[in-house]
């Protein structure tokens, strides 16, 4: 369930009813931490809009010089403002632009506009990398948001301009609320990325929270086990499933092949040959434990985590099913260029007038076609 506006829920009674109903059905193991999902794209757009609101009068003056109204995409607004600042430095805007209908910003206003543009530029660099990820699955959000937080923190501590620092501090306040509310979901998704696993969650938590980070990691690990146990109950695997743990290098993952056929086919001999071949000891472990203990892998630039898990179902029968379900959670309703809108767009009347089943079919078809 995704709430586009990261604020108070407009229908708390409905939320509580649905949550209680799901809990009774044993389908909500980690309570509200995974139940209410906020739109990441909306959160970032609100951060930028907060900054623009601080210099609204100056922005209006600049756009009036271009005879342009406010633009719906915040990165286009920022691009227009940056261009205006460059022209101002070159002396293009002078008293001749002052008319009854427009007014040239003062030098102090131009400096504030320039400061906000630099901040928004940094946000755009990170967020565009996030929303252009293909596919945009839940596992990529924690890494990019961690990067965004580092960028904002650096600006707030190094920028000599007090106005810019105030802008960034307001952004960080909104960002931290989102981060705290969404951390459990994003951390689990990252742990289910074979390139990151739980080590990355530990890295992020200890970096941001110091010694208390280990408690946060323990909570994440406990939540993963709860979800996994639920999947074991709903989708039991064969009792003779056995996991083999290896000691391969930190950046590679060794794919264990079955031993060659021998005369004797007793399990003991097969296990013994595996022990000789790989220098490992077969243990009765869950596929979750095996996955977490094995080293991370090196992913290519076009790495597709859903494809990886779909081909790993033999090695991780239960965890593969759980991972594919979990990573498909839409962390952001807005994706691609839609993530940069600052104004609500009216719904298409031709869609609104349709019956729910047909509307859902059309929306899903558009979503599927955009991915291929």
Residue pairs with C-beta under 8 A, 6 or more apart in sequence:
1 18
1 35
1 36
1 37
2 37
2 38
2 39
2 330
2 331
2 332
2 333
3 9
3 36
3 37
3 38
3 39
4 38
4 39
4 42
4 333
4 334
5 39
5 42
6 38
6 39
6 42
6 43
6 46
6 174
6 177
6 178
6 181
9 15
9 36
15 35
15 36
19 28
19 31
19 32
19 35
22 28
22 35
23 31
26 230
27 230
28 34
28 35
29 223
29 226
29 227
29 229
29 230
30 184
30 223
30 226
30 227
33 184
33 185
33 223
34 184
34 185
34 188
34 223
36 181
37 182
37 185
37 329
37 330
37 331
38 178
38 181
38 182
39 331
39 332
39 333
39 334
40 130
40 141
40 145
40 178
40 182
40 331
40 332
40 339
41 131
41 332
41 333
41 334
41 335
41 338
41 339
41 340
42 332
42 333
42 334
43 174
43 175
43 178
44 123
44 127
44 148
44 339
45 74
45 334
45 339
45 340
45 341
45 342
46 174
47 123
47 171
47 174
47 175
48 74
48 78
48 120
48 123
48 342
49 74
49 342
50 167
50 170
50 171
50 174
51 116
51 119
51 120
51 167
51 170
51 171
52 59
52 74
52 77
52 116
52 342
54 112
54 116
54 167
54 170
55 109
55 112
55 113
55 116
57 109
58 105
58 109
58 110
58 112
58 113
59 70
59 77
59 81
59 113
60 70
61 102
61 103
61 104
61 105
61 109
62 80
62 81
62 84
62 105
62 113
63 69
63 70
63 80
64 101
64 102
64 103
65 84
65 93
65 97
65 102
65 104
66 80
66 84
68 80
70 77
70 343
71 77
71 80
72 341
72 342
72 343
72 345
73 337
73 340
73 341
73 342
74 120
74 340
74 341
74 342
75 120
75 124
75 128
75 340
76 340
77 342
78 117
78 120
78 121
78 124
81 113
81 116
81 117
82 117
82 121
84 93
84 113
85 110
85 113
85 114
85 117
87 93
88 105
88 110
93 104
94 104
95 104
97 104
98 104
105 113
111 161
112 163
115 159
115 161
115 163
115 164
115 167
116 164
116 167
118 164
119 152
119 155
119 164
119 167
119 168
119 171
122 151
122 152
122 155
123 148
123 151
123 152
123 171
124 340
125 151
126 144
126 147
126 148
126 151
127 144
127 148
127 339
127 340
129 144
130 136
130 140
130 141
130 144
130 145
131 332
131 334
131 335
131 336
131 339
132 336
133 140
133 144
134 302
134 371
135 304
135 305
135 306
135 371
136 332
136 335
137 189
137 305
137 306
137 327
137 328
138 185
138 186
138 189
138 326
138 327
138 328
138 329
138 331
139 189
139 190
139 192
139 193
139 196
139 305
139 327
140 193
141 182
141 186
141 189
141 331
141 332
142 183
142 186
142 187
142 189
142 190
142 200
142 201
142 204
143 190
143 196
143 200
145 175
145 179
145 186
146 204
148 175
149 172
149 175
149 179
149 208
152 168
152 171
152 172
152 175
153 172
155 164
155 165
155 168
156 165
156 168
156 169
156 172
159 165
159 168
182 331
183 216
184 219
184 220
184 223
185 329
185 331
186 331
187 201
187 204
187 205
187 216
187 220
188 220
188 223
188 224
188 227
188 326
189 326
189 327
189 329
189 331
190 196
190 197
190 200
190 201
191 197
191 198
191 200
191 201
191 220
191 224
191 292
192 305
192 309
192 319
192 322
192 323
192 326
192 327
193 200
193 305
194 253
194 291
194 296
194 297
194 299
194 305
194 308
195 296
195 297
195 298
195 299
195 303
196 296
197 291
197 292
197 296
198 217
198 220
198 221
198 292
199 296
201 217
201 220
202 213
202 214
202 217
204 213
205 213
205 214
205 216
205 217
206 213
206 214
206 217
207 213
209 216
224 288
225 288
227 322
227 326
228 286
228 288
228 318
228 319
228 322
231 318
231 319
231 321
231 322
232 286
232 318
235 318
235 321
237 317
237 318
241 287
241 317
242 271
242 282
242 283
242 284
243 282
243 283
243 284
243 285
243 286
243 287
243 289
243 290
244 256
244 274
244 278
244 280
244 282
244 283
244 290
245 280
245 281
245 283
245 285
245 290
245 293
245 294
246 254
246 256
246 278
246 280
246 294
247 279
247 280
248 254
248 294
248 295
249 295
250 295
250 296
251 295
251 296
251 297
251 298
252 295
252 297
252 298
253 294
253 295
253 296
253 297
254 278
255 315
256 274
256 278
256 315
258 270
259 270
259 273
259 274
259 277
260 273
262 269
262 270
262 273
271 282
274 280
274 282
275 281
275 282
285 293
286 318
286 319
287 315
287 316
287 317
287 318
287 319
287 320
288 316
288 318
288 319
290 315
290 316
291 316
291 319
305 323
305 327
306 324
306 327
306 328
309 316
309 320
309 323
309 324
309 327
310 320
310 324
312 320
313 320
313 321
316 323
332 339
334 341
351 359
351 362
351 363
352 359
354 362
